[in-house]
Amino acid sequence: MQWKVGFIGTGDERRAGPMGYGMAHQHAKGYQLLGDRVTMTCCCDIVPERVERFSTLYGIPRTYGSHHDMLRQEKLDLVSICTWPHSHYQLVMDTIQAGVKAVHCEKPMAFTWGECRSMTAAAAEHGVRLTFNHQRRFGAPFRQAKELLDAGEIGKLEQVQWGAGDVYDYGSHNWDMCSYFNDHTPVQWVLGQVHYTEENFVFNVHNENQASAIWQYENGVFGLLSTGLGRNLVGCHHRIIGSEGEIAIGPRWDGSVLQIRKRGGSQFEDVDCGEDHCHGPGYVERAIADVVAAIENGTESELCAANALLASEPMFAAWESARRRCRIELPLNHDGNALDEMVKNGELSPG
Ligand SMILES: NC(=O)c1ccc[n+]([C@@H]2O[C@H](COP(=O)([O-])OP(=O)(O)OC[C@H]3O[C@@H](n4cnc5c(N)ncnc54)[C@H](O)[C@@H]3O)[C@@H](O)[C@H]2O)c1
């Protein structure tokens, strides 16, 4: 069976920067690597020169300026959605309605928590596989960290920590990795605070200037994050603390991208991750391979919506906690996007 693939939002990879990376190009390279297991049949973008360039680069025969036209005229199995977060919900819903087998959408899942839940429910109702591109799961530093953790090299898991620019855009990956390290255990509560005085739109969504949060999973494991000015508090990209040792991914100090202080040891040692660093190379390609293999084998991809929900709920809860000035017990009962709402109602005034 050759799966027919379409794209919504091609972008332009030459712009690659915080207001557009052209992620669809990375998806396309992933599909290319799968040879004749897939065929990229069509693509659409609202900017004509982008969709034309994309079609030429990857030999995709048909282009569209509207996803409605594309979904109406094509019989697609799998659609990659690579637009900005505000549009994910509607595009995912339209694609599900079109009768595809699978949708692979970029992260963050959606603009609001309610949208995340609704599209997951719609996919389940229509029997559509819905996945989100949290591709770091396929990187050697993250994979090997999990293997070392599972092998008991740092004792029992006690804490997961991360430092990054923001809670939502970049943070979406980091929440997902914490969930992965802790075997997808649901979060029980989140306590968060934000600082937001200078407008910080990332892909047209407000992201705080600085945030701190702590949380606890249902199995007792604690989490801690620090963003913005406090991003270096944790001292690395991710820190995994066990009862008898520690793993650091993407350390700030010189050395390997993965370091471990093993049970009984006093020094950190480097762990060889080959060419892989925190962002790649090849992570998106591996994510695409996992998504397609799951369709072929009738299994669940690691990038499934259920896992993405586990990453997204505490993310929205951290902002909601800042708004309500209290600890938020999950499940989160606020369907919106608290940071955006605080800006709109004047509680926050980023200049
Ligand atoms: N997985 C990752 O590591 C990673 C990295 C960067 C960005 N992203 C995410 O990928 C998503 C896309 O980001 P990007 O950097 O590829 O953006 P981009 O701006 O490069 O590409 C998005 C494209 O979508 C098009 N578009 C917008 N609305 C459309 C519509 N209704 N129909 C068809 N086309 C439409 C735009 O014209 C644009 O060309 C965002 O959610 C972003 O957060 C993920």
PDBQT file of the ligand as one rigid body, heavy atoms in Angstrom, charges set to zero:
ROOT
HETATM    1  N1  LIG A 401       8.728  20.648  15.592  1.00  0.00    +0.000 N 
HETATM    2  C1  LIG A 401       9.547  21.674  15.728  1.00  0.00    +0.000 C 
HETATM    3  O1  LIG A 401      10.648  21.586  16.288  1.00  0.00    +0.000 OA
HETATM    4  C2  LIG A 401       9.141  23.002  15.197  1.00  0.00    +0.000 A 
HETATM    5  C3  LIG A 401      10.100  23.974  14.860  1.00  0.00    +0.000 A 
HETATM    6  C4  LIG A 401       9.639  25.185  14.337  1.00  0.00    +0.000 A 
HETATM    7  C5  LIG A 401       8.276  25.422  14.203  1.00  0.00    +0.000 A 
HETATM    8  N2  LIG A 401       7.394  24.446  14.585  1.00  0.00    +0.000 N 
HETATM    9  C6  LIG A 401       5.942  24.637  14.479  1.00  0.00    +0.000 C 
HETATM   10  O2  LIG A 401       5.559  24.374  13.149  1.00  0.00    +0.000 OA
HETATM   11  C7  LIG A 401       4.387  25.153  12.827  1.00  0.00    +0.000 C 
HETATM   12  C8  LIG A 401       4.654  25.876  11.523  1.00  0.00    +0.000 C 
HETATM   13  O3  LIG A 401       5.790  26.667  11.690  1.00  0.00    +0.000 OA
HETATM   14  P1  LIG A 401       6.728  27.015  10.446  1.00  0.00    +0.000 P 
HETATM   15  O4  LIG A 401       7.956  27.560  11.066  1.00  0.00    +0.000 OA
HETATM   16  O5  LIG A 401       6.841  25.850   9.545  1.00  0.00    +0.000 OA
HETATM   17  O6  LIG A 401       5.878  28.177   9.771  1.00  0.00    +0.000 OA
HETATM   18  P2  LIG A 401       6.075  28.823   8.323  1.00  0.00    +0.000 P 
HETATM   19  O7  LIG A 401       5.634  30.242   8.438  1.00  0.00    +0.000 OA
HETATM   20  O8  LIG A 401       7.450  28.571   7.832  1.00  0.00    +0.000 OA
HETATM   21  O9  LIG A 401       5.069  28.012   7.405  1.00  0.00    +0.000 OA
HETATM   22  C9  LIG A 401       3.696  28.075   7.631  1.00  0.00    +0.000 C 
HETATM   23  C10 LIG A 401       3.014  28.240   6.290  1.00  0.00    +0.000 C 
HETATM   24  O10 LIG A 401       1.608  28.037   6.467  1.00  0.00    +0.000 OA
HETATM   25  C11 LIG A 401       0.961  28.849   5.506  1.00  0.00    +0.000 C 
HETATM   26  N3  LIG A 401      -0.445  28.949   5.874  1.00  0.00    +0.000 N 
HETATM   27  C12 LIG A 401      -1.004  29.672   6.857  1.00  0.00    +0.000 A 
HETATM   28  N4  LIG A 401      -2.333  29.460   6.910  1.00  0.00    +0.000 NA
HETATM   29  C13 LIG A 401      -2.604  28.564   5.934  1.00  0.00    +0.000 A 
HETATM   30  C14 LIG A 401      -3.807  27.943   5.492  1.00  0.00    +0.000 A 
HETATM   31  N5  LIG A 401      -4.990  28.181   6.056  1.00  0.00    +0.000 N 
HETATM   32  N6  LIG A 401      -3.734  27.069   4.466  1.00  0.00    +0.000 NA
HETATM   33  C15 LIG A 401      -2.551  26.801   3.877  1.00  0.00    +0.000 A 
HETATM   34  N7  LIG A 401      -1.379  27.379   4.249  1.00  0.00    +0.000 NA
HETATM   35  C16 LIG A 401      -1.411  28.234   5.271  1.00  0.00    +0.000 A 
HETATM   36  C17 LIG A 401       1.749  30.141   5.538  1.00  0.00    +0.000 C 
HETATM   37  O11 LIG A 401       1.541  30.909   4.382  1.00  0.00    +0.000 OA
HETATM   38  C18 LIG A 401       3.177  29.621   5.664  1.00  0.00    +0.000 C 
HETATM   39  O12 LIG A 401       3.800  29.509   4.403  1.00  0.00    +0.000 OA
HETATM   40  C19 LIG A 401       4.151  26.066  14.033  1.00  0.00    +0.000 C 
HETATM   41  O13 LIG A 401       3.140  25.511  14.837  1.00  0.00    +0.000 OA
HETATM   42  C20 LIG A 401       5.466  26.035  14.784  1.00  0.00    +0.000 C 
HETATM   43  O14 LIG A 401       5.326  26.202  16.186  1.00  0.00    +0.000 OA
HETATM   44  C21 LIG A 401       7.802  23.252  15.041  1.00  0.00    +0.000 A 
ENDROOT
TORSDOF 0
